[in-house]
């Protein structure tokens, strides 16, 4: 009698395998819809004596300028502070960001400050590549670190000269809408591939007849259907949900430092025989002390060397990997040799050198 659980498992095994695809939004992006880098210069104040020293000139100059903008006139020669640090402020402006949206900010010391912990970033404008101000940053700096020390020793945790200001920047200028009033959209693949591009175009044409066309393996031209002329956002939302099974090239990635090996499912190996063995040599020194007999008038205490030498060579058989073997068969065949991941590095390099590995070999 076959139990119900075994029968259900048998039915699942006999059913055809379902190939799950990836959404178009996960493998491609529309032309112009991307993040933009912002950068600015600012001052962090309120430090507990861990700011820039007098040897760093520009923080004092910046402090004098900030005070003058607030209506306070001071002489630069009279300023000697250690609770101010000059920093570089960076952020990422996402697409379609609106005025008033908040951005996370990264603050990095530019001078010789020892720590930014406990400091507050003064108002710093953030500019784009066009030298226009798109956001303004200000707020307390979080470093999740500390740095304490005296004349003889210092204790440091994490990286105290860089920190973040969560939601510390406000968007002041919006980016233009790259999707507005465009009859044709361009979809750029994250990984250029002829087969993947053809599958994406076929999936789009299956949903929106005759909308997609190919110009190169890295992009797909999409004409907005008449029903969506004034509803581009809805069209993009429907398009991004389409699923495509992306094609990947056969590749083996190996990391010699960690012994990590990653192989794609399309890796194939021609008929090859593999043998792998280790030669182990153990040399052990156990010197002994030789002393003269008690009350002997002659003789001296000497050290007598003793060396134990053992040589062991592992005996293994040839493992045959037949032509057209897939990833699972390759792994099973090599596991019969009892190899470790680090041994597998040398084996895969040897198979590639023999011309039997039908895949790209990348060593990190």
C-alpha positions as CSV (number, residue, x, y, z in Angstrom):
1,X,0.0,0.0,0.0
2,X,1.3,3.5,-0.9
3,X,0.6,6.1,1.7
4,X,-1.1,9.4,0.8
5,X,2.1,11.4,1.5
6,X,4.2,9.2,-0.8
7,X,1.5,9.4,-3.5
8,X,1.4,13.2,-3.3
9,X,5.2,13.4,-3.6
10,X,5.1,11.1,-6.6
11,X,2.5,13.3,-8.3
12,X,4.7,16.4,-7.7
13,X,7.7,14.7,-9.2
14,X,5.8,13.7,-12.3
15,X,4.4,17.2,-12.9
16,X,6.3,19.3,-15.4
17,X,8.7,21.8,-13.7
18,X,7.5,25.4,-13.6
19,X,10.1,27.9,-14.7
20,X,9.8,31.0,-12.5
21,X,10.8,34.2,-14.2
22,X,12.0,37.5,-12.9
23,X,10.0,40.7,-13.1
24,X,11.1,43.2,-15.7
25,X,11.5,45.8,-13.0
26,X,14.2,43.6,-11.4
27,X,16.3,43.1,-14.5
28,X,15.9,46.5,-16.3
29,X,15.3,50.2,-15.7
30,X,13.9,52.9,-17.8
31,X,16.3,55.4,-19.4
32,X,16.7,58.5,-17.2
33,X,15.0,56.9,-14.1
34,X,18.0,56.7,-11.8
35,X,19.6,58.1,-8.7
36,X,21.7,61.3,-8.8
37,X,24.7,61.9,-6.6
38,X,24.8,65.1,-4.4
39,X,27.9,66.5,-2.7
40,X,28.5,69.4,-0.3
41,X,30.9,70.9,2.2
42,X,29.9,71.6,5.8
43,X,31.0,72.0,9.4
44,X,30.3,69.7,12.4
45,X,30.2,71.6,15.7
46,X,29.8,70.5,19.3
47,X,32.7,68.1,19.4
48,X,34.3,67.3,22.7
49,X,37.8,68.4,21.9
50,X,38.1,65.9,19.0
51,X,37.8,68.4,16.1
52,X,40.4,69.6,13.7
53,X,43.6,71.0,15.0
54,X,45.1,74.5,14.3
55,X,47.2,72.9,11.5
56,X,44.0,72.5,9.4
57,X,43.4,76.0,8.2
58,X,40.1,75.7,6.2
59,X,37.8,74.8,9.2
60,X,38.7,78.1,10.9
61,X,38.1,80.0,7.6
62,X,34.7,78.3,7.2
63,X,33.8,79.1,10.8
64,X,34.7,82.8,10.3
65,X,32.6,82.9,7.2
66,X,29.6,81.2,8.9
67,X,29.8,83.7,11.8
68,X,29.9,86.7,9.4
69,X,26.8,85.4,7.6
70,X,25.1,85.4,11.0
71,X,26.2,89.1,11.6
72,X,29.1,88.3,13.9
73,X,32.5,89.8,13.0
74,X,35.6,88.1,14.5
75,X,39.3,88.1,13.8
76,X,40.6,84.8,12.5
77,X,43.7,85.0,14.5
78,X,41.6,85.1,17.7
79,X,39.9,81.7,17.0
80,X,41.4,78.6,18.5
81,X,38.9,75.9,18.8
82,X,39.0,72.1,18.8
83,X,35.3,71.3,18.7
84,X,34.8,72.1,15.0
85,X,35.5,69.7,12.1
86,X,35.3,70.3,8.3
87,X,33.4,67.5,6.6
88,X,32.3,66.4,3.1
89,X,28.6,65.7,2.9
90,X,27.2,63.2,0.3
91,X,23.7,61.9,-0.5
92,X,21.8,60.1,-3.1
93,X,18.8,61.9,-4.8
94,X,16.3,59.3,-5.9
95,X,14.2,59.7,-9.1
96,X,11.0,61.7,-8.8
97,X,11.9,63.1,-5.4
98,X,9.6,65.9,-4.4
99,X,10.3,69.1,-2.4
100,X,10.2,68.3,1.3
101,X,11.3,64.7,0.9
102,X,14.0,63.7,3.4
103,X,17.3,62.0,2.4
104,X,19.9,60.1,4.5
105,X,23.3,61.9,4.5
106,X,26.8,60.6,4.9
107,X,29.3,62.8,6.7
108,X,33.1,62.3,6.3
109,X,35.9,64.2,8.0
110,X,38.3,66.1,5.7
111,X,40.9,67.3,8.3
112,X,42.6,65.7,11.2
113,X,39.7,65.4,13.5
114,X,39.8,62.4,15.9
115,X,36.1,61.8,16.1
116,X,32.7,63.2,14.9
117,X,30.7,61.5,17.7
118,X,28.3,63.8,19.4
119,X,28.6,66.6,16.8
120,X,26.0,68.5,14.9
121,X,26.2,69.2,11.2
122,X,25.5,72.9,10.4
123,X,23.4,73.8,7.4
124,X,25.2,72.5,4.3
125,X,23.9,72.9,0.7
126,X,24.1,69.8,-1.5
127,X,24.8,70.3,-5.2
128,X,24.5,68.0,-8.2
129,X,26.8,67.6,-11.2
130,X,25.3,70.7,-12.8
131,X,26.4,72.8,-9.7
132,X,22.7,73.4,-8.7
133,X,21.6,73.1,-5.1
134,X,19.1,70.2,-4.8
135,X,19.0,69.6,-1.1
136,X,20.1,71.1,2.3
137,X,21.5,69.0,5.1
138,X,21.6,69.6,8.8
139,X,21.3,67.6,12.0
140,X,23.1,65.4,14.6
141,X,25.8,63.1,13.4
142,X,25.5,59.4,14.4
143,X,28.8,57.4,14.2
144,X,28.1,54.3,16.4
145,X,31.7,54.5,17.6
146,X,34.0,56.1,20.1
147,X,37.6,57.2,20.4
148,X,39.2,57.8,23.8
149,X,42.8,58.0,24.8
150,X,45.7,59.6,26.7
151,X,49.3,60.1,26.2
152,X,50.3,56.4,26.2
153,X,47.3,54.5,24.8
154,X,44.1,55.0,22.8
155,X,40.9,53.0,22.6
156,X,38.9,53.2,19.3
157,X,35.7,51.4,18.3
158,X,34.4,51.3,14.7
159,X,35.2,54.3,12.5
160,X,34.7,57.6,14.4
161,X,35.6,60.0,11.6
162,X,32.6,59.2,9.4
163,X,28.9,59.1,10.3
164,X,25.4,59.5,9.1
165,X,22.6,62.0,9.5
166,X,19.4,59.9,9.1
167,X,16.8,61.9,7.1
168,X,19.1,64.9,7.6
169,X,18.6,66.5,4.2
170,X,15.5,68.2,2.7
171,X,14.9,68.2,-1.0
172,X,14.7,71.8,-2.3
173,X,14.7,71.3,-6.1
174,X,12.9,68.6,-8.1
175,X,14.3,66.7,-11.0
176,X,12.4,67.0,-14.3
177,X,9.9,64.2,-15.1
178,X,11.7,62.1,-17.7
179,X,8.5,60.1,-18.5
180,X,6.2,63.0,-19.3
181,X,5.1,63.7,-22.9
182,X,7.3,60.9,-24.4
183,X,5.7,58.7,-27.1
184,X,8.6,56.2,-26.9
185,X,10.3,54.8,-23.8
186,X,13.7,53.1,-23.6
187,X,14.2,50.1,-21.3
188,X,17.8,49.4,-20.4
189,X,18.8,45.9,-19.2
190,X,21.1,45.6,-16.2
191,X,23.0,42.9,-18.0
192,X,23.2,43.2,-21.8
193,X,22.3,39.9,-23.5
194,X,20.8,39.1,-26.9
195,X,18.6,36.3,-25.6
196,X,17.3,38.2,-22.6
197,X,16.5,41.3,-24.7
198,X,14.6,39.1,-27.2
199,X,12.6,37.5,-24.3
200,X,11.8,40.9,-22.8
201,X,10.5,42.2,-26.2
202,X,8.5,39.0,-26.7
203,X,6.9,39.4,-23.2
204,X,6.0,43.0,-23.8
205,X,4.5,42.3,-27.3
206,X,2.5,39.4,-25.8
207,X,0.9,41.9,-23.4
208,X,0.9,45.0,-25.5
209,X,0.8,43.9,-29.2
210,X,3.5,45.5,-31.3
211,X,4.8,47.9,-28.7
212,X,8.4,46.6,-28.3
213,X,11.3,46.6,-30.8
214,X,15.0,45.8,-30.4
215,X,17.9,48.0,-31.5
216,X,20.8,46.4,-29.5
217,X,21.2,43.7,-26.8
218,X,21.2,46.2,-24.0
219,X,17.9,48.1,-24.5
220,X,14.3,47.7,-25.7
221,X,12.4,50.5,-27.4
222,X,8.8,50.6,-26.3
223,X,6.0,52.6,-28.0
224,X,3.2,53.7,-25.6
225,X,-0.1,52.2,-26.8
226,X,-2.9,54.5,-27.6
227,X,-4.9,53.4,-24.6
228,X,-2.1,54.7,-22.3
229,X,-1.2,58.0,-24.0
230,X,-2.3,60.0,-21.0
231,X,-1.6,57.2,-18.4
232,X,2.1,56.6,-18.7
233,X,2.5,55.7,-15.0
234,X,-0.1,53.0,-15.3
235,X,1.5,51.7,-18.4
236,X,4.9,51.4,-16.7
237,X,3.3,49.8,-13.7
238,X,1.7,47.1,-15.8
239,X,4.8,46.6,-17.9
240,X,7.1,46.2,-14.9
241,X,5.0,43.3,-13.5
242,X,5.6,41.1,-16.6
243,X,7.8,38.1,-15.9
244,X,10.8,37.1,-18.1
245,X,13.2,34.2,-17.7
246,X,16.6,36.0,-18.2
247,X,19.4,34.0,-19.9
248,X,22.8,33.9,-18.3
249,X,26.2,32.9,-19.7
250,X,28.0,29.8,-18.4
251,X,30.5,31.1,-15.8
252,X,32.5,29.7,-12.9
253,X,33.6,32.3,-10.2
254,X,36.3,31.3,-7.8
255,X,37.7,33.1,-4.8
256,X,41.1,31.8,-3.8
257,X,41.2,33.8,-0.5
258,X,38.0,32.2,0.9
259,X,37.8,29.0,-1.1
260,X,34.4,30.0,-2.5
261,X,33.2,28.5,-5.8
262,X,30.0,29.5,-7.6
263,X,28.9,27.8,-10.8
264,X,26.0,28.7,-13.0
265,X,23.5,26.1,-14.2
266,X,24.6,26.4,-17.8
267,X,28.2,25.2,-17.1
268,X,29.1,22.1,-19.2
269,X,32.2,20.0,-19.2
270,X,33.5,17.8,-22.0
271,X,34.6,14.2,-21.3
272,X,37.5,14.4,-18.9
273,X,39.1,12.1,-16.3
274,X,40.2,13.8,-13.0
275,X,42.5,12.4,-10.4
276,X,43.5,14.3,-7.3
277,X,45.7,13.2,-4.5
278,X,47.8,14.8,-1.7
279,X,51.3,14.1,-0.6
280,X,51.8,14.6,3.2
281,X,55.2,14.9,4.8
282,X,55.5,15.2,8.6
283,X,58.8,16.0,10.2
284,X,58.9,15.9,14.0
285,X,61.9,16.9,16.0
286,X,62.2,15.4,19.6
287,X,65.7,16.2,20.9
288,X,66.9,14.4,24.0
289,X,69.5,15.3,26.6
290,X,72.4,13.0,27.3
291,X,74.1,13.4,30.7
292,X,77.2,11.7,32.2
293,X,76.7,9.1,35.1
294,X,76.5,10.5,38.6
295,X,79.9,11.4,40.2
296,X,81.6,10.7,36.9
297,X,84.9,12.6,36.5
298,X,84.6,12.9,32.7
299,X,81.8,13.6,30.3
300,X,79.6,16.6,29.5
301,X,75.8,17.2,29.1
302,X,74.9,17.2,25.4
303,X,71.7,17.4,23.3
304,X,71.1,14.4,21.0
305,X,68.8,15.2,18.0
306,X,66.0,12.8,17.3
307,X,64.0,13.2,14.0
308,X,60.8,11.3,13.1
309,X,60.0,11.5,9.3
310,X,56.6,10.2,7.9
311,X,55.5,10.4,4.3
312,X,51.9,9.6,3.4
313,X,50.5,9.8,-0.2
314,X,46.7,9.6,-0.5
315,X,45.6,7.0,-3.0
316,X,42.6,8.0,-5.2
317,X,41.1,6.7,-8.3
318,X,40.3,8.5,-11.6
319,X,36.8,10.1,-11.7
320,X,35.3,10.2,-15.2
321,X,33.1,13.2,-16.0
322,X,31.3,12.6,-19.3
323,X,30.7,15.1,-22.0
324,X,27.7,17.4,-21.6
325,X,27.6,16.9,-17.8
326,X,25.5,19.6,-16.1
327,X,26.2,21.4,-12.8
328,X,24.8,18.7,-10.6
329,X,26.7,15.9,-12.3
330,X,30.0,17.9,-12.2
331,X,29.6,18.4,-8.4
332,X,28.7,14.8,-7.8
333,X,31.6,13.6,-9.9
334,X,34.1,15.8,-8.1
335,X,32.7,14.9,-4.7
336,X,33.6,11.3,-5.3
337,X,37.2,12.3,-5.1
338,X,36.6,13.7,-1.6
339,X,38.0,17.1,-2.5
340,X,37.7,20.3,-0.5
341,X,36.6,23.6,-1.9
342,X,40.2,24.8,-2.0
343,X,41.2,21.6,-3.9
344,X,38.4,22.2,-6.3
345,X,40.0,25.5,-7.3
346,X,43.0,23.8,-8.7
347,X,40.9,21.1,-10.3
348,X,38.7,23.6,-12.1
349,X,41.7,25.5,-13.3
350,X,43.3,22.3,-14.6
351,X,40.0,21.3,-16.4
352,X,39.9,24.8,-18.0
353,X,43.5,24.5,-19.1
354,X,42.7,21.1,-20.7
355,X,40.0,22.8,-22.8
356,X,37.2,20.7,-21.2
357,X,35.4,23.4,-19.4
358,X,32.8,25.1,-21.6
359,X,32.4,28.2,-19.5
360,X,34.1,31.4,-18.5
361,X,36.5,31.0,-15.5
362,X,36.8,34.0,-13.3
363,X,39.3,34.0,-10.4
364,X,38.9,36.7,-7.8
